[in-house]
C-alpha cells in the first residue's frame, strides 16, 4: 500500500474516532452552563428509586427524576402495613457540587435534598449532618433502566403571559419556560390574566396547581413539555417570583394628568388625577373641579372606564378642564405604560390623555 492510501485511511480513521467520541458524550450533562467546571458523571435524563427509613411508618419510597435542563421531580410516598399513607411531589432545580460530588435539590442542603454520587448507577442519601448512609441499602437510590417521569400534581408559582394563542409560564423555582395547555383550569387562569390591567404581553405572577406532560411518549424534555393547570389559586399583579414589587403597575398609583387631547396642562394648577383599585375594578379621583368615582373594565387589550359619577360642586373656572378630562376617559379603549407615564388611547390608538405617576 502506497503512502497516499495510508494517509487517506488514517484520515478516515481519525474522523470516525472523533465522531464516535462526540456521540458518546451527547447525553452527558456539561455543568459548565450552570457555573460548574466539570462534566456530570450520570447520563441524563435519569430516574433513581429507593427506600428511606421512616420513624412514623414502615418506609418512605423515593422517586427522583433528574433532567438535563437541571429540573428535578421528587416524589415521596409513605407506607405502613404495605399501604400508602400519603404521597407528595415537588419540582424545582437541582445543581451539582463537583468538588464534593453531590447532587443538591433546590437552594440548599436539607432532609432528602442532598445525595452523594457513589457511581453512575447509585446515589447515597445524606442526612442533615452530611453523613453518608452507605452501609444501609434503604439509604441508596438505584438508577432505573429507563427514564420514568411522573405527572403528579404539584403546587407551583410562575410568571404567566398570554398573547393570541400562545400561553407561556415561567415556573418560579426552576426559572424554566413551559407552554400552557388550554385544558383543565386554564380558562380560570387566563381569564384572571386578561381581566387584570397590565402592559401588553407583560407576565404576571400566579399561584396554581399543575403537572407536566410530555408530548412525546417516554420523553420529558423541556422543548416538548406541556404545563397543565389543574387548579388556579390567585394572581399577584404587583409582584415577581421573588416577592419584589414590580414597577409600572397600574394599581394604587396616583396618576396625575399632564396632557389631555394633545395639550399640556398648566403645572401651577391642581391637575386632574385618578387611582385604580384592583379589588372590584374601582376608580376614584379628581376631575379638576369635582371628585369622581366609578369602575373600569379590562379585558385583553381593551381598557375602558364606565359608570362614572361625580360630586356637583360649581367651579366655573375649572369646567373646561373637567369636560375635556371626562371626554378623554370616555374615549379611552386601551393603554400603554412608558416608564412612569400612563398613556390612554382611543379606538384608533390616538392618544387621549397622558398621566404621570405622582411619587
C-alpha positions as CSV (number, residue, x, y, z in Angstrom):
1,X,0.0,0.0,0.0
2,X,1.5,3.4,-1.0
3,X,1.7,6.4,1.2
4,X,-1.2,8.2,-0.5
5,X,-3.7,5.4,0.5
6,X,-2.2,5.1,4.0
7,X,-2.8,8.9,4.6
8,X,-6.4,8.6,3.3
9,X,-7.2,5.6,5.6
10,X,-5.6,7.4,8.6
11,X,-7.7,10.5,7.9
12,X,-10.9,8.4,7.8
13,X,-10.0,6.6,11.0
14,X,-9.5,9.8,12.8
15,X,-12.8,11.2,11.6
16,X,-14.7,8.1,12.8
17,X,-12.9,8.2,16.2
18,X,-13.8,11.9,16.8
19,X,-17.4,11.4,15.7
20,X,-17.8,8.4,17.9
21,X,-16.5,10.2,21.0
22,X,-18.8,13.2,20.3
23,X,-21.8,10.9,20.0
24,X,-21.0,9.1,23.3
25,X,-20.9,12.5,25.1
26,X,-24.2,13.7,23.7
27,X,-26.3,12.6,26.7
28,X,-23.9,13.7,29.4
29,X,-24.6,17.0,31.0
30,X,-21.9,19.5,31.0
31,X,-22.5,21.6,34.1
32,X,-20.3,24.5,32.8
33,X,-23.5,26.2,31.7
34,X,-24.6,26.2,35.4
35,X,-21.4,27.7,36.6
36,X,-19.7,24.4,37.2
37,X,-16.3,23.3,35.9
38,X,-16.7,19.6,35.3
39,X,-18.9,17.0,33.5
40,X,-21.7,15.4,35.4
41,X,-21.0,11.7,35.8
42,X,-24.5,10.4,35.2
43,X,-26.2,10.2,31.8
44,X,-29.4,12.2,31.7
45,X,-32.3,12.2,31.9
46,X,-32.3,9.6,34.6
47,X,-34.7,8.1,37.2
48,X,-33.4,6.9,40.6
49,X,-35.6,5.0,43.1
50,X,-35.1,3.6,46.6
51,X,-36.4,3.5,50.1
52,X,-35.7,5.7,53.1
53,X,-36.2,4.7,56.7
54,X,-39.2,6.3,58.5
55,X,-39.8,6.7,62.2
56,X,-43.6,7.1,61.9
57,X,-44.1,4.5,59.2
58,X,-42.5,1.4,57.6
59,X,-40.6,3.3,55.0
60,X,-40.7,6.2,52.5
61,X,-40.4,5.3,48.8
62,X,-38.4,7.9,46.8
63,X,-38.7,8.5,43.1
64,X,-36.2,11.1,41.8
65,X,-36.0,12.3,38.2
66,X,-33.0,14.4,37.0
67,X,-33.2,16.2,33.7
68,X,-30.5,17.7,31.5
69,X,-32.1,21.2,31.9
70,X,-31.4,20.9,35.7
71,X,-35.1,20.4,36.6
72,X,-35.8,17.6,39.1
73,X,-39.0,15.8,40.1
74,X,-39.1,14.3,43.6
75,X,-42.0,12.1,44.8
76,X,-42.1,10.8,48.4
77,X,-44.6,8.1,49.3
78,X,-45.1,7.0,52.9
79,X,-46.1,3.3,53.5
80,X,-47.4,1.5,56.6
81,X,-48.6,-2.1,56.5
82,X,-48.0,-2.2,52.8
83,X,-50.5,0.6,52.2
84,X,-49.9,4.2,51.1
85,X,-50.4,6.7,54.0
86,X,-49.7,9.8,51.9
87,X,-47.8,11.0,48.9
88,X,-46.4,14.3,47.9
89,X,-44.3,15.6,45.0
90,X,-42.2,18.7,44.2
91,X,-40.4,20.1,41.1
92,X,-37.5,22.5,41.3
93,X,-34.0,23.0,40.1
94,X,-31.0,20.8,41.0
95,X,-27.3,21.6,41.0
96,X,-24.1,19.6,41.0
97,X,-21.4,20.2,43.5
98,X,-18.4,18.9,41.6
99,X,-15.9,19.4,44.5
100,X,-17.8,17.2,46.9
101,X,-19.5,15.1,44.2
102,X,-23.0,15.9,45.4
103,X,-26.4,16.4,43.9
104,X,-28.3,19.2,45.8
105,X,-32.0,19.6,45.2
106,X,-33.3,23.2,45.5
107,X,-31.4,26.0,47.0
108,X,-29.7,24.4,50.0
109,X,-28.9,21.2,51.7
110,X,-31.5,19.5,53.9
111,X,-33.6,16.4,54.5
112,X,-34.0,14.4,51.3
113,X,-32.3,17.2,49.5
114,X,-28.6,16.1,49.2
115,X,-27.2,12.9,47.6
116,X,-23.7,11.7,47.2
117,X,-22.9,10.1,43.8
118,X,-21.5,6.7,44.5
119,X,-21.3,5.8,40.9
120,X,-23.2,6.4,37.7
121,X,-25.9,3.9,38.9
122,X,-26.1,4.7,42.6
123,X,-26.9,7.7,44.8
124,X,-26.4,7.8,48.6
125,X,-28.8,9.9,50.7
126,X,-27.0,12.2,53.1
127,X,-28.6,13.1,56.5
128,X,-28.7,16.6,58.0
129,X,-25.2,16.1,59.4
130,X,-23.9,15.3,55.9
131,X,-23.2,11.6,56.8
132,X,-23.4,9.0,54.1
133,X,-25.7,6.1,55.0
134,X,-23.9,3.8,52.6
135,X,-24.0,0.8,55.0
136,X,-27.8,0.6,54.8
137,X,-29.4,-0.4,51.5
138,X,-32.5,1.6,52.2
139,X,-30.5,4.8,52.0
140,X,-29.4,4.1,48.4
141,X,-31.2,5.2,45.3
142,X,-30.6,3.0,42.2
143,X,-30.9,4.2,38.7
144,X,-33.7,2.6,36.6
145,X,-33.1,1.3,33.1
146,X,-35.4,3.9,31.6
147,X,-36.3,7.4,32.4
148,X,-39.7,7.4,34.1
149,X,-41.3,10.9,34.6
150,X,-44.5,11.2,36.5
151,X,-47.4,13.5,36.0
152,X,-48.0,14.3,39.7
153,X,-49.9,17.5,40.5
154,X,-47.6,20.0,42.3
155,X,-48.2,23.4,43.9
156,X,-46.4,26.0,41.9
157,X,-46.0,29.7,41.2
158,X,-45.0,31.2,37.9
159,X,-44.9,34.3,35.7
160,X,-47.7,33.8,33.2
161,X,-48.1,35.7,29.9
162,X,-50.6,35.2,27.1
163,X,-50.6,36.6,23.6
164,X,-53.0,35.4,21.0
165,X,-53.0,31.6,21.1
166,X,-49.6,31.4,22.8
167,X,-49.6,30.9,26.6
168,X,-46.3,30.6,28.4
169,X,-45.5,30.2,32.1
170,X,-42.0,30.7,33.6
171,X,-42.0,28.4,36.7
172,X,-40.6,30.3,39.6
173,X,-38.4,27.7,41.3
174,X,-36.7,26.5,38.2
175,X,-36.8,29.6,36.0
176,X,-37.8,27.5,33.0
177,X,-40.5,28.4,30.5
178,X,-43.3,26.0,29.7
179,X,-46.1,26.1,27.2
180,X,-49.5,26.0,28.9
181,X,-52.1,23.6,27.7
182,X,-55.6,25.1,27.2
183,X,-57.3,22.4,29.3
184,X,-58.1,21.8,32.9
185,X,-58.4,25.1,34.9
186,X,-56.6,27.1,32.2
187,X,-59.7,29.2,31.4
188,X,-59.8,30.5,35.0
189,X,-56.1,31.4,35.0
190,X,-56.3,33.1,31.6
191,X,-59.4,35.0,32.4
192,X,-57.9,36.4,35.5
193,X,-54.8,37.4,33.5
194,X,-56.8,39.1,30.7
195,X,-59.1,40.9,33.2
196,X,-56.2,42.4,35.2
197,X,-54.8,45.7,33.8
198,X,-51.2,45.3,32.7
199,X,-48.8,46.2,29.9
200,X,-49.3,44.3,26.7
201,X,-47.6,40.9,26.8
202,X,-46.3,41.5,30.4
203,X,-46.0,38.4,32.6
204,X,-48.0,38.3,35.9
205,X,-47.3,36.2,38.9
206,X,-49.9,33.4,39.5
207,X,-50.1,30.6,42.1
208,X,-51.7,27.3,40.9
209,X,-51.6,23.5,40.9
210,X,-50.3,21.8,37.8
211,X,-48.4,19.0,36.2
212,X,-46.0,18.4,33.4
213,X,-47.0,16.1,30.5
214,X,-44.6,15.1,27.7
215,X,-45.7,15.5,24.1
216,X,-43.6,12.6,23.0
217,X,-44.2,9.2,24.6
218,X,-41.4,8.2,27.0
219,X,-39.6,11.5,27.0
220,X,-39.9,14.6,29.1
221,X,-37.7,17.2,27.7
222,X,-38.4,20.9,28.1
223,X,-38.8,21.8,24.4
224,X,-41.7,19.4,24.3
225,X,-43.2,19.8,27.8
226,X,-46.8,20.9,28.3
227,X,-47.9,22.5,31.6
228,X,-51.4,21.5,32.6
229,X,-53.2,23.7,35.1
230,X,-55.3,21.6,37.4
231,X,-56.2,24.3,39.9
232,X,-55.9,28.1,39.9
233,X,-55.5,30.0,43.2
234,X,-54.9,33.7,42.6
235,X,-53.0,36.3,40.6
236,X,-50.4,38.8,42.0
237,X,-50.3,41.7,39.6
238,X,-47.7,43.7,41.5
239,X,-45.1,41.0,42.4
240,X,-42.5,38.8,40.7
241,X,-41.3,35.3,41.7
242,X,-39.0,36.7,44.4
243,X,-41.7,38.9,46.0
244,X,-40.3,42.1,44.6
245,X,-42.8,44.9,44.0
246,X,-43.0,45.5,40.2
247,X,-42.7,48.9,38.7
248,X,-45.1,50.3,36.2
249,X,-48.0,48.7,37.9
250,X,-51.4,50.4,37.4
251,X,-52.9,49.8,40.8
252,X,-52.7,52.0,43.8
253,X,-50.8,54.8,42.0
254,X,-51.7,58.4,41.9
255,X,-51.9,59.1,38.1
256,X,-51.9,62.9,37.5
257,X,-52.8,64.2,34.1
258,X,-50.0,66.1,32.3
259,X,-51.6,66.2,28.8
260,X,-55.2,66.0,27.6
261,X,-56.2,65.9,23.9
262,X,-52.7,66.9,22.9
263,X,-52.5,70.0,25.2
264,X,-50.1,70.2,28.1
265,X,-51.6,71.2,31.4
266,X,-50.5,74.2,33.4
267,X,-48.1,72.9,36.0
268,X,-49.2,75.6,38.5
269,X,-52.8,74.4,38.7
270,X,-54.0,71.3,40.5
271,X,-54.1,68.5,37.9
272,X,-56.9,66.0,37.5
273,X,-55.9,62.6,38.7
274,X,-57.2,59.1,39.4
275,X,-56.3,56.0,41.3
276,X,-57.2,52.4,40.2
277,X,-58.1,49.7,42.7
278,X,-57.6,46.1,41.7
279,X,-60.3,44.9,44.1
280,X,-63.7,45.5,42.4
281,X,-62.1,47.3,39.4
282,X,-62.8,50.6,41.0
283,X,-61.5,54.1,40.0
284,X,-61.6,57.3,42.0
285,X,-60.1,60.7,41.6
286,X,-60.4,64.4,40.9
287,X,-61.5,65.8,37.6
288,X,-60.3,69.4,38.0
289,X,-63.4,70.6,39.9
290,X,-65.3,67.7,41.3
291,X,-64.2,64.4,42.8
292,X,-65.4,61.3,40.9
293,X,-65.7,57.6,41.3
294,X,-66.7,54.6,39.2
295,X,-65.4,51.4,37.7
296,X,-63.3,50.3,34.8
297,X,-63.3,47.2,32.5
298,X,-60.1,45.5,31.5
299,X,-60.2,42.5,29.1
300,X,-57.4,41.6,26.8
301,X,-56.2,44.8,25.1
302,X,-59.4,46.6,26.0
303,X,-59.3,49.1,28.8
304,X,-62.4,51.4,29.3
305,X,-63.9,53.5,32.1
306,X,-67.6,53.1,32.8
307,X,-70.3,54.0,35.4
308,X,-68.5,57.2,36.4
309,X,-70.2,59.6,38.8
310,X,-69.0,62.8,40.4
311,X,-69.9,65.4,43.0
312,X,-71.8,68.5,41.9
313,X,-69.7,71.5,43.0
314,X,-69.9,74.6,40.9
315,X,-66.4,75.6,39.7
316,X,-66.8,78.0,36.7
317,X,-63.0,78.4,36.2
318,X,-62.5,74.6,36.0
319,X,-65.4,73.5,33.9
320,X,-63.4,73.3,30.7
321,X,-60.6,71.2,32.1
322,X,-63.1,68.9,33.7
323,X,-65.1,68.4,30.5
324,X,-62.0,67.5,28.4
325,X,-60.8,65.2,31.2
326,X,-64.1,63.2,31.3
327,X,-64.2,63.3,27.5
328,X,-60.7,61.7,27.3
329,X,-61.8,59.0,29.8
330,X,-64.9,58.3,27.8
331,X,-62.9,57.8,24.6
332,X,-60.3,55.6,26.1
333,X,-60.2,52.0,24.9
334,X,-56.6,50.8,25.6
335,X,-53.4,51.9,27.2
336,X,-49.7,51.6,27.4
337,X,-47.0,52.5,30.0
338,X,-43.8,54.4,29.1
339,X,-41.5,54.5,32.1
340,X,-43.6,56.5,34.7
341,X,-46.1,57.8,32.1
342,X,-49.6,56.1,31.6
343,X,-50.8,56.7,28.0
344,X,-54.5,56.3,27.3
345,X,-55.6,55.6,23.7
346,X,-58.8,55.7,21.8
347,X,-60.1,53.0,19.4
348,X,-57.8,54.3,16.7
349,X,-54.8,54.2,19.0
350,X,-54.7,58.0,19.1
351,X,-53.6,59.5,22.5
352,X,-56.5,60.8,24.6
353,X,-54.5,61.6,27.7
354,X,-51.1,61.2,29.4
355,X,-50.7,60.9,33.1
356,X,-47.6,60.7,35.3
357,X,-47.1,58.8,38.4
358,X,-47.0,61.1,41.4
359,X,-44.5,60.0,43.9
